[in-house]
Each structure stands twice: as structure tokens, then as C-alpha cells.
Amino acid sequence: MTKKYKSLQQLFRKESRWTQCAYARDKEGNEVPIRSKRAVCFCLSAGVELVYSPNKGREVREHLIDALARRRLQYINTTLYNDRTDTTIEDIRSLVKEAKV
């Protein structure tokens, strides 16, 4: 199992821990299951699943979606936002900080 992180801010402190268009990837860039021992980077949705319990994860996702709405970005889930071609790690860090998760 992958390392346990205390927060999304801690997880995404390093740019190398973030990915797009896959929930998780190994060090070679291959898609792997989120909880694989080989997983080294994660999308925002996978990060929520990795860091939080299922009940807390739902609440965290709601906070993230609310933060997107405050930015006038209408996304029904965090995966769609994460995987936009113009989304950067700085966007993810800023969103996590704004959502206070």
C-alpha cells in the first residue's frame, strides 16, 4: 500500500505526486490501481480517496466542488477539472487550499 498522507496539501506538495488522465501511475507512467505499492502519483480524485475515509471523502469532494463553483467553474466532479488540458499542479494546490482540505 502507498504511504499515508495527512492531507491533500501534503500529498501534492511535490509536483511529481500529481497526474492527469489516470487515477494513479507508477514511476514509469503506467496506470496502476490507487492503492498499488507501485503508485507514485495521483489525480485529485484519487488523492481524496487515498487521504480520507469514504465518509470524509464525500465531504471533501463537496468542499472542492464548492470551491470550483466560487471560481465560477461548473464541474460535477473533481476528475473533470483535474484532467482539463490547462489545469496545472498550481491550480490543484490553489483549489485544495481554498477548499481548506
N, C-alpha and C positions, 0 to 999 in steps of 0.2 A: 504494500500500500504506500501511497505517496505521503510525503511529510504533511503534518497537520499544521495549518496556518491559523492564526488567531483572528485575522480579518482580511477582507479583500485588499485593503491598503497594503498590508504586509505581503500578501501574495503577489500583487502587481507592482511592488517596489522595483523589481528588476524587469526591464522590458522583455528579457528572454523568457519570462514565465507567461507571456500572453501570446495568444494565437487567434487567427480568424479562420472561418470556413471549416472548422472541426472543433469538437468539444475538447479534445486533448491530443497532443502529439508527443512523440518520443524525440530524442536528441537528433535523430536523422530526419525529422519532419514527417514521419509516418503517423497516420491516425492510430490512436490507441484508446482503449477504454479509460474513462476518467480516473478510476482508481487503480489503474495498472501501475506496477512498480516502475515501468519504463516511462510513464508520463512525466514530462518536464515542463510543459506549457499548456495553458488552458484558455478557453474563451471565457467571457464574463459569466455566462450561464453555468458553465462547468465550475467556475470559481465559486459561485454561490453554493452549488451542490457540495463541493469539496470542503468548504469552510463551515457551513452551517447545517444544523439538523433540518429534516424536512419541514417541520412546522415553522421554524425560524427562517428557513429559506424562502418560503412563500411570502413572509412579511418583508424580507429584504428585497425580493423581486418587486413587490408593490412600491417600496420606497424608491427603487431605481426607476420604475416606470413613472412615478410621480415626479421625480427629478427631470426626467426627459420631457414630461408634459409642461413643466415650468419653463423649459427651454423652447417651448412651442414645437417640440418634436414628437409627433404622434406615432409611437411604436407600441404594438400589442405585446411584444416580448423583448427581452434583452438580447436575444440571439440576432434578431434582425438588425438592431443597432450595432452590435459588435461586428457584424460581418459586412457592413457597408464598406465600400472600397475607400472612402475618405475618412473612416474612423481610425484614429491613432491611439497609441497607448496613453498619450496625454489626455485624450478625450475620455478614455476609460477611467483614468485616475481622477480626473476632474469630476466625473459623474459619481464615482464612488464617494468622493469627499463631500460633494453636495448632498448626496443621499444619506450621509452620515452612517455608512455601513462599513 
